[in-house]
Structure formats: structure tokens, C-alpha cells
Amino acid sequence: MEVIVIGGGAAGMSAASKIKRENPDYNVTVFEKSNFVSYAECGMPYYLAGYFDDFTRLLHYPITEFTEKRKIRVFINTKIDRIDAVNKRVFSGTVAYSYDKLVITTGASPKIPDVLKDTYSLRSMNEAINIKKKLENSHDVTLIGAGVLGTELFSLLSERYNVRLISKHEFILPYLDEDIGNILKEIVLANNKNIEFNSVPVEVTKNNNKFTVKTEYGTHDADIVISSTGIIPDVSLAEEAGLKTVNGLISTDDYLHTSDYDIFAGGDTAAVKNIITGERQHFPLAQIANKMGRTIGININRDTRKFPGALGTTIINVFGWQVGYTGINERTAAKYNINAEKILVHGKSRSAYLNGSDVYIKIIINKNTEKIIGAQIIDKDNGAWRLNTLAAAITSGISVSDMFYADLGYEPEYGPVWDPIIIASSLGIDKLDAK
Ligand SMILES: Cc1cc2nc3c(=O)[nH]c(=O)nc-3n(C[C@H](O)[C@H](O)[C@H](O)COP(=O)(O)OP(=O)(O)OC[C@H]3O[C@@H](n4cnc5c(N)ncnc54)[C@H](O)[C@@H]3O)c2cc1C
């Protein structure tokens, strides 16, 4: 059996490794257009902020781990230009490679508006290395975009540079609901006030390696401008091969087959079912990509494991605060006509005598089913684990009452006996009982 994987990132290398582990006799070949496979994109903001300076620390494995140990053929610097699905071949230039099964894991690329075309963007290792070089001689850094990546860069780069953030929206992390979004805004402004809200660059010019950025609020200079203005899934190969797409993503079934049964897709290029709404949407996140890759590996020759979908659980470091969300927010609940109730709790991260940090936790409940359908959190100490507890609960479809009665462990250092999760759940029960 000849298996070809296009793209050697998180999803592609997870798929290739699992296929080979399950089927040592299969020939598995990965084509990667860059000179790196399997590296930690999520660690790149820390590399840029100087937490470490050797980019090779971002490599999960040396390439020999795949070629020699796992017996996967890996072609780096090899871009696949075309898929001929009828004759089951892929082309790099004029060279054709035949497959029995094909896996498309081409990821996504930065979406850069024309006005920002001369600015830097951060998606690949090579882009990270370029930015790092430029930062060596930089003092003033301008970041465009206050989504997940822009906010994390703002927080981390502010430790070393004079950083300005330009946000198209009135908030940081616009996915958050307004109530908790306002709390985050205060926290961020207390750490770095250099933010233009409701602002977009109208002109960016580059002269002698210096940038001038013009917005409707004025003009400023910067040594470097980094745009985090969103990403576009790389679906062109799939589209040209006639595969079905949905919402700009490669459409897959529950076993991650595309509309061609012998072609699978996963990671940032593929549509993922939202567990709450059922909509096929974009969840460009590392664990989802890895799990889709592994699921493709299991299903490569028989439909064994369904990929159940995802919640889009996102957690980021904002000036030392763990800030995140999972499931749907109030706007999405309204869009889907879900009869939703929200609970926002301000608690403490530890027992009072141990001086924990403030915790802001919000849960959203479907009043008809009593299930928790979303959560948002700002918490310095254990925010990631509180959010992940809620994500696991929401994935299992448990009710707010089940969440309250879930037997969570307690120790004063790690949370108060009435942990904010438990308080939010109990207030949720009160609201439901009062209906
Ligand atoms: C700076 C940054 C920070 C992040 N932080 C987090 C985080 O903290 N938490 C989190 O959950 N997620 C994070 N992410 C997102 C996460 O890294 C991605 O969701 C994940 O890497 C997607 O994996 P993938 O395999 O789909 O795509 P990728 O890892 O991007 O891999 C796709 C690969 O395909 C290759 N390719 C594309 N087209 C072709 C072609 N035609 N031929 C050959 N090769 C091709 C590309 O070169 C690329 O190497 C971050 C992303 C970035 C950029």
C-alpha cells in the first residue's frame, strides 16, 4: 500500500507516524514544501520573546526520527503542485508519485490584507527565524490584530520591547463575550496601555528597514510590524482536484475521508464539526490537528474511529494570566436560537488564607437541556486546568447539575473548597430552578 501525506506539520506527521505504526509494511511518504517537519508552532512566540534563542529547540524530533526510526520517507523542500485524483497521483513539478491513499494536511497561511503586504507574519519556522533576526535590532514593535496570536505576542514581546497593538475591535480576543472581555481589557491596559482600539492601518510604508504605520488616529514609526490578521486554510490543491469544500475548508466525514473516499484531510485545512452547533467550521488548533492526524492513521484502511468534532478550546498567556474559552459564546448561542443562561463568577484561585489570584469564570448553559455549552476564563493560577475540566465536561455533554456534583479534588493551594467552577455550577442550578 502506497500512502502519501502532503504537509509535514502536526496533522501530517501524526498521521504518517500512526499509519506506519499500525501498518509497518505500508510505504508512507511525506512531502513538505519547507525545510522543516514536525515543529512547535505554538512555541514560536516564546522563541521571539527570548525565552530561548536556539530555534532547533522548537523541533519536536530530528528528521531522522521519522526517516530512520519510524521508516517514513520524508521529502523536504518538495511542494506538491497538483493532485490527479482520477489516476491517483500527485505532482511536484513534472514528477508524479502514485498513491493508494492520500492524506492532505496542508495547514493554513497568514491572511494579509494588501495594505500590510510589506509587514512580517508568523506562521512557519522560517518566518519565526526572520522575525527573530529583525527583532535583534528592534526597539519599537507594532502588532496588527488582537486575536489569539496578536494578543499572545503583545503580552510576551512587551517583556522586552516597546510594543504597540492595533486592534480592529473594541476588545482584546474578540471571541470573548463583552462582560468578561471588558475585564480582560482592563488587565491588559494595566500592563501596557499602548493599544489602539477600533483601529486599522490605512497605510504602511517601509523605508531603510523602518516602518511607518498610518491609522485614522495618527502616524507612528516602528522597527518591525507583525501582522496577525487571521489565516486562510490551504485548500487550493483539494479544490483543484474537485474535492468538496465547506466554509472554505476541506469537507470531511466523521472518519475524515474527503468527498473522495481514498483521500483524507485533517488539521487546519479541514472542516471540523462544532460539537455544540454541529456546524463544520475552522478550529486551527494544535491538539485538534494532532488528533485528526492520529485518527486518519487509524482509519487509513478501515473505518474504525470517528473524529467526534471539537469545541475550539483555546488558552493563552496574557501578561501571566491564563485566559481562554471553550464551546460557544453568547453571540453564537443567540445565532443558533439556543435558550441560553449565563453565569459570571468572580472568585479566588486558592483558599483565602493563601492569597490566590482573582478568577473570572463564565459558563453558558442551555436552559432547555441544562447542559453547559460554553465557558470562558481569566485566572492566574490554574485557569488552564479549570478551563480544561469544563472542556472535558462539555464534550461529555454533562448538565450543570452533574458539573456541580462532579467529585473534584480539593487542596487549599490548588483551589478554594468552593472552587469558582463549583460556585458557577451551583448558581447555574439556582437560575434553572428559578425558571
Ligand atoms: C505562532 C503560532 C502559535 C500557535 N499557538 C498555538 C497554541 O498555543 N495552541 C494551539 O492549540 N494551537 C496553536 N497554534 C496553531 C497550531 O500550531 C496549528 O493549529 C497546527 O500546527 C496545525 O497543524 P497542521 O498540520 O494542520 O498545519 P501545519 O502545522 O501548519 O502544517 C502544514 C504543513 O503543510 C505544508 N504544506 C502546505 N502546502 C503544501 C504543499 N502543497 N506541498 C507540501 N507541503 C505543503 C506546510 O509547509 C506546513 O509545514 C499556533 C500557531 C502559530 C502559527
The ligand as a Tripos MOL2 file, in Angstrom:
@<TRIPOS>MOLECULE
LIG
   53    58     1     0     0
SMALL
NO_CHARGES

@<TRIPOS>ATOM
      1 C1          2.6780   31.2550   16.2190 C.3       1 LIG1
      2 C2          1.6510   30.1950   16.4430 C.ar      1 LIG1
      3 C3          1.2910   29.8600   17.7360 C.ar      1 LIG1
      4 C4          0.3260   28.8770   17.9590 C.ar      1 LIG1
      5 N1         -0.0150   28.5720   19.2410 N.ar      1 LIG1
      6 C5         -0.9410   27.6250   19.4710 C.ar      1 LIG1
      7 C6         -1.2870   27.2520   20.7980 C.ar      1 LIG1
      8 O1         -0.7310   27.7690   21.7750 O.2       1 LIG1
      9 N2         -2.2310   26.2900   20.9670 N.ar      1 LIG1
     10 C7         -2.8370   25.6820   19.9110 C.ar      1 LIG1
     11 O2         -3.6890   24.8080   20.1250 O.2       1 LIG1
     12 N3         -2.5200   26.0000   18.6360 N.ar      1 LIG1
     13 C8         -1.5910   26.9540   18.3940 C.ar      1 LIG1
     14 N4         -1.2560   27.2630   17.1010 N.ar      1 LIG1
     15 C9         -1.9370   26.5760   15.9950 C.3       1 LIG1
     16 C10        -1.2950   25.2260   15.6860 C.3       1 LIG1
     17 O3          0.0890   25.3710   15.5900 O.3       1 LIG1
     18 C11        -1.8780   24.6960   14.3860 C.3       1 LIG1
     19 O4         -3.2600   24.5180   14.5770 O.3       1 LIG1
     20 C12        -1.2730   23.3720   13.9540 C.3       1 LIG1
     21 O5          0.1100   23.4850   13.7780 O.3       1 LIG1
     22 C13        -1.9130   22.9310   12.6350 C.3       1 LIG1
     23 O6         -1.3020   21.7690   12.1800 O.3       1 LIG1
     24 P1         -1.4310   21.3640   10.6360 P.3       1 LIG1
     25 O7         -0.6550   20.1170   10.4740 O.co2     1 LIG1
     26 O8         -2.8250   21.4100   10.2030 O.co2     1 LIG1
     27 O9         -0.7200   22.5660    9.8720 O.3       1 LIG1
     28 P2          0.8350   22.9610    9.8940 P.3       1 LIG1
     29 O10         1.4630   22.5530   11.1810 O.co2     1 LIG1
     30 O11         0.8780   24.3940    9.5130 O.co2     1 LIG1
     31 O12         1.4460   22.0730    8.7480 O.3       1 LIG1
     32 C14         1.0830   22.1800    7.4030 C.3       1 LIG1
     33 C15         2.3220   21.8950    6.5950 C.3       1 LIG1
     34 O13         1.9730   21.6790    5.2420 O.3       1 LIG1
     35 C16         2.9970   22.2100    4.4270 C.3       1 LIG1
     36 N5          2.4300   22.3880    3.0820 N.ar      1 LIG1
     37 C17         1.4110   23.2090    2.7260 C.ar      1 LIG1
     38 N6          1.1390   23.0760    1.4070 N.ar      1 LIG1
     39 C18         2.0000   22.1500    0.9260 C.ar      1 LIG1
     40 C19         2.2170   21.5880   -0.3650 C.ar      1 LIG1
     41 N7          1.4750   21.9590   -1.4120 N.pl3     1 LIG1
     42 N8          3.1890   20.6600   -0.5110 N.ar      1 LIG1
     43 C20         3.9540   20.2800    0.5530 C.ar      1 LIG1
     44 N9          3.7960   20.7920    1.7920 N.ar      1 LIG1
     45 C21         2.8280   21.7080    1.9800 C.ar      1 LIG1
     46 C22         3.3690   23.4890    5.1390 C.3       1 LIG1
     47 O14         4.6580   23.9360    4.7690 O.3       1 LIG1
     48 C23         3.2980   23.0600    6.6000 C.3       1 LIG1
     49 O15         4.5420   22.6280    7.0880 O.3       1 LIG1
     50 C24        -0.2820   28.2320   16.8550 C.ar      1 LIG1
     51 C25         0.0870   28.5590   15.5450 C.ar      1 LIG1
     52 C26         1.0470   29.5300   15.3350 C.ar      1 LIG1
     53 C27         1.4370   29.8790   13.9240 C.3       1 LIG1
@<TRIPOS>BOND
     1     1     2 1
     2     2     3 ar
     3     2    52 ar
     4     3     4 ar
     5     4     5 ar
     6     4    50 ar
     7     5     6 ar
     8     6     7 ar
     9     6    13 1
    10     7     8 2
    11     7     9 ar
    12     9    10 ar
    13    10    11 2
    14    10    12 ar
    15    12    13 ar
    16    13    14 ar
    17    14    15 1
    18    14    50 ar
    19    15    16 1
    20    16    17 1
    21    16    18 1
    22    18    19 1
    23    18    20 1
    24    20    21 1
    25    20    22 1
    26    22    23 1
    27    23    24 1
    28    24    25 2
    29    24    26 1
    30    24    27 1
    31    27    28 1
    32    28    29 2
    33    28    30 1
    34    28    31 1
    35    31    32 1
    36    32    33 1
    37    33    34 1
    38    33    48 1
    39    34    35 1
    40    35    36 1
    41    35    46 1
    42    36    37 ar
    43    36    45 ar
    44    37    38 ar
    45    38    39 ar
    46    39    40 ar
    47    39    45 ar
    48    40    41 1
    49    40    42 ar
    50    42    43 ar
    51    43    44 ar
    52    44    45 ar
    53    46    47 1
    54    46    48 1
    55    48    49 1
    56    50    51 ar
    57    51    52 ar
    58    52    53 1
@<TRIPOS>SUBSTRUCTURE
     1 LIG1         1 GROUP 0 **** ****
